[in-house]
């Protein structure tokens, strides 16, 4: 076979390979276009936005905070904003994008806010899909840094209304206020001191009440985690499982993909 024949053969192979690549690229584009094509009739149906357990806790929260609005499944990004600002605009943009990446998809079951839109606390529902330790710790730390209270509630076993209001609003018993007022009398600095006293006591009351409120949650979560760790390992041996996930990994479940007990009934 002479040189020209070799060159023609190589050229044929190259042309064939190029044609194959072009056809494959066209096929990929067609597949992508098919996936993005808007259907003539959407294969969807309307559903309730809360499960039975969520509805029960929602009603309880509305009665516990009648002067507040109780929002459902509000993303954390909706009521937080970056505080650090770098002089370098590019670095500043990168930091914001990093925060967006970290917090995208993070939400709580309920968000309690004042009627002017100021968030005072967030609540997650503990149930069949229990809040993971990583998720709880992330939200607890994140919201605490923003000055927002966070706790979890189990349907059928809510805390007392006074405990919730103390943890979220820092409500101080009236007898303490009256006692302080009696000891101070009516001197000129009374009102300023009373305001300072109220502010400090409210902050302390919120911290103490929230810590007490979350104590039971953490104990139950630890027990549940211990129970989950007891079973069989991948190699068939018994005892404690060794295939634990990273404590920082968080799977934000979406009931659109794996529906829970969505309520078909009309909400009251």
DAFENDA-V189982 format. One record per run of one state. SS is the DSSP state (hx for helix, st for strand, lp for the rest). FROM is the first residue (numbers start at 1). LEN is the number of residues. Records with the same first field share a line. If there is no record, write none. Layout:
BEGIN
SS: FROM-LEN + FROM-LEN
END
This chain:
BEGIN
lp: 1-2 + 37-14 + 65-4 + 80-9 + 104-3 + 114-5 + 127-6 + 146-3 + 155-2 + 158-3 + 170-4 + 185-5 + 231-9 + 241-21 + 263-6
hx: 3-34 + 52-13 + 76-4 + 89-15 + 133-13 + 161-9 + 174-11 + 190-40
st: 51-1 + 69-7 + 107-7 + 119-8 + 149-6 + 157-1 + 230-1 + 240-1 + 262-1
END
